[in-house]
């Protein structure tokens, strides 16, 4: 349970996530955001934790695929001739 609280506090500290919370709060009361605020939010997109985790996940996925290919494709010449 403490891990969830720690992860939530880390997510709330991200600028893009703060923007999403602010946008959702304003939508509840019918307040529209300025074009300047929306364009500023796009600058935060490259610094988010989810972008880092996605790239990390891709690297791990490639590693698992390559490891499984090398593990299951090893054979000897005698196996090929039969």
C-alpha positions in Angstrom: 0.0 0.0 0.0 2.9 2.4 0.7 4.3 1.7 -2.7 1.1 3.0 -4.3 1.3 6.2 -2.2 4.9 6.8 -3.1 4.2 6.2 -6.8 1.2 8.5 -6.7 3.3 11.3 -5.1 5.9 10.9 -7.8 3.3 11.1 -10.5 1.8 14.2 -9.1 5.1 15.9 -9.1 5.4 15.6 -12.9 4.6 18.9 -14.7 2.5 17.2 -17.4 0.5 15.3 -14.9 -0.1 18.5 -13.0 -1.4 20.0 -16.2 -3.8 17.0 -16.7 -5.1 17.4 -13.2 -5.6 21.2 -13.7 -7.3 20.6 -17.0 -9.7 18.0 -15.5 -10.5 20.3 -12.6 -11.3 23.2 -14.9 -13.5 21.0 -17.1 -15.6 20.2 -14.1 -16.5 23.9 -13.8 -16.7 24.6 -17.5 -13.5 26.7 -17.7 -11.6 26.5 -20.9 -7.8 26.6 -21.0 -5.9 29.2 -23.0 -4.0 28.2 -26.2 -0.8 29.3 -24.4 -1.4 26.8 -21.6 -2.1 24.0 -24.0 1.0 24.7 -26.0 3.1 24.8 -22.8 1.8 21.3 -21.9 3.2 19.9 -25.1 6.7 20.9 -24.0 6.3 18.8 -20.8 5.4 15.7 -22.8 9.0 14.6 -23.5 9.9 14.8 -19.7 7.2 12.5 -18.4 7.9 9.4 -16.4 5.7 7.4 -18.8 7.9 8.3 -21.7 10.9 7.0 -19.9 9.1 3.8 -18.8 7.9 3.1 -22.3 11.4 3.4 -23.7 12.7 1.2 -20.9 10.0 -1.4 -21.6 10.9 -1.5 -25.3 14.5 -2.2 -24.4 13.5 -5.0 -22.0 11.1 -6.5 -24.6 13.8 -6.6 -27.2 16.2 -8.2 -24.7 13.6 -10.9 -23.8 12.9 -11.6 -27.5 16.5 -11.9 -28.4 17.3 -14.1 -25.3 14.4 -16.5 -26.1 15.5 -16.7 -29.8 19.0 -17.6 -28.9 17.9 -20.1 -26.2 15.4 -22.0 -28.3 17.3 -21.9 -31.6 20.6 -23.5 -30.5 21.2 -26.8 -32.2 23.9 -29.0 -33.6 24.6 -30.0 -37.2 23.5 -33.5 -36.4 20.0 -32.1 -35.5 19.8 -30.4 -38.8 20.8 -33.4 -40.9 18.1 -35.7 -39.4 
